Amino acid sequence: MLIGSPFPLAVPLASGLDKRVAMTAGPPVSPALAEDSSSATAESPAAVQRSAGPGDPREQPPGDPAEQAQQQRELLQVRQLASREREVIAHEQAHSAVGGRYAGAPSYSYTRGPDGRSYISGGEVSIDVSPVPNDPEATLRKMEVVQRAALAPAEPSGQDLRVAAAARAIAAQARAELAEQQRAEQQAAQAERQARADAAEQTTREAAAEEPADAQPATRLPPPPSLELYLLLGRPLAPDTSFRARA
């Protein structure tokens, strides 16, 4: 899927297949800049030659007022093309840097200026917005990266905003699937605990049923009586010495 392209999102995103979108930079080029647009694309701005030719308006000698006005218009157009090129490069590099492994390398389209040079006037970065199969948690993390990549430039394009919205929709679905998965895991754990408790109770009932019917519980005997009282009663009485003294 290409962020910034007119590719429709609603139907492909519902299919659940692998999709890549492209993110394009900024507003469209003005008609004045797009008159001499070339259809060539490249992977890097370094591929464009920057040598000034003899037709450079800045090197033309001054002439009549009409010619000078034309040169001023061409110079202004060149400055606009150069400014546009810087914006597009920064825009696409922001997409690519934040998208990481889910984003491809930027590709560019070019417009030839009145000075004979080719200037970058548009670009796109492909980014994978397909959900991770059978893993809603990984899908959620991936869609968070996709959203950040789509909104990374200072001025996201309309296609960038559509890609971010699509990623949010996929993330919401992943959250719902993750919540359902967690509920199922909790229910399974609770059922397992209940099964263990039922098994323990069944084992206790079976052990009680296997005990003999005539088994009597052990009776506790009282402690033996103390012999100290019998010993005292068996001792002879001591003579009464007080009576002899009175006699």
Residue pairs with C-beta under 8 A, 6 or more apart in sequence:
1 7
1 9
1 12
1 19
1 20
1 21
1 22
1 126
1 127
1 128
1 129
1 163
2 20
2 21
2 22
2 23
2 24
2 124
2 125
2 126
2 159
3 21
3 22
3 23
3 24
3 95
3 124
3 125
3 127
3 149
3 150
3 157
3 159
3 160
3 163
4 22
4 23
4 24
4 25
4 124
4 157
4 158
4 159
4 160
5 21
5 22
5 24
5 124
5 159
6 159
7 21
7 22
7 159
9 21
9 162
9 163
9 165
9 166
12 19
13 19
13 129
13 166
13 169
13 170
16 130
16 131
17 130
18 128
18 130
19 128
19 129
19 130
20 104
20 126
20 127
20 128
20 129
20 130
21 126
21 127
21 129
21 159
21 163
21 166
22 124
22 125
22 126
22 127
22 159
23 92
23 95
23 103
23 124
23 125
23 127
23 149
23 150
23 157
23 159
23 160
23 163
24 91
24 92
24 122
24 123
24 124
24 157
24 159
24 160
25 87
25 88
25 90
25 91
25 92
25 122
25 123
25 124
25 153
25 157
26 84
26 87
26 88
26 91
26 153
26 155
26 157
27 155
27 157
28 34
28 122
29 37
29 84
29 111
29 121
29 122
30 80
32 77
32 80
33 77
33 80
33 81
33 84
33 111
33 121
34 111
34 121
36 111
36 112
36 113
36 114
37 109
37 110
37 111
37 112
37 121
38 109
38 110
38 111
38 112
38 118
39 109
40 109
40 110
40 118
41 107
41 108
41 109
41 110
42 48
42 107
42 108
42 110
43 105
43 106
43 107
43 108
45 85
45 89
45 108
45 120
48 110
48 117
48 118
48 119
48 120
49 117
49 118
50 117
52 59
52 115
52 117
53 115
53 116
53 117
55 114
55 115
55 116
56 115
56 116
57 70
57 71
57 74
57 75
57 78
57 114
57 115
58 75
58 115
60 67
60 71
62 68
74 113
74 114
74 115
77 113
77 114
78 113
78 114
78 115
78 117
81 111
81 113
81 119
81 121
82 119
84 119
84 120
84 121
85 119
85 120
85 121
88 108
88 120
88 121
88 122
88 123
89 106
89 108
89 120
89 123
90 153
90 154
91 123
91 153
91 154
91 155
92 106
92 108
92 123
92 124
92 125
93 106
94 152
94 153
94 154
95 103
95 106
95 125
95 127
95 149
95 150
95 152
95 153
95 160
96 103
96 104
96 105
96 106
96 125
97 152
98 145
98 148
98 149
98 152
99 125
99 127
99 145
99 146
99 149
99 152
100 145
100 149
102 127
102 128
102 142
102 145
102 146
102 149
103 125
103 126
103 127
103 128
103 149
104 125
104 126
104 127
105 125
106 123
106 124
106 125
107 123
107 124
107 125
108 120
108 122
108 123
109 120
109 121
109 122
109 123
110 118
110 119
110 120
110 121
111 118
111 119
111 121
112 118
112 119
113 119
127 146
127 149
127 150
127 163
128 142
128 146
129 143
129 146
129 163
129 166
129 167
129 170
131 139
131 142
131 143
131 170
131 173
131 174
132 138
132 139
132 142
136 173
136 174
136 175
136 177
136 178
136 181
137 174
137 178
139 170
139 171
139 174
140 171
140 174
140 175
140 178
143 167
143 168
143 170
143 171
143 174
144 167
144 171
146 163
146 164
146 167
147 164
147 167
147 168
147 171
150 156
150 160
150 161
150 163
150 164
150 167
151 160
151 161
151 164
153 160
156 164
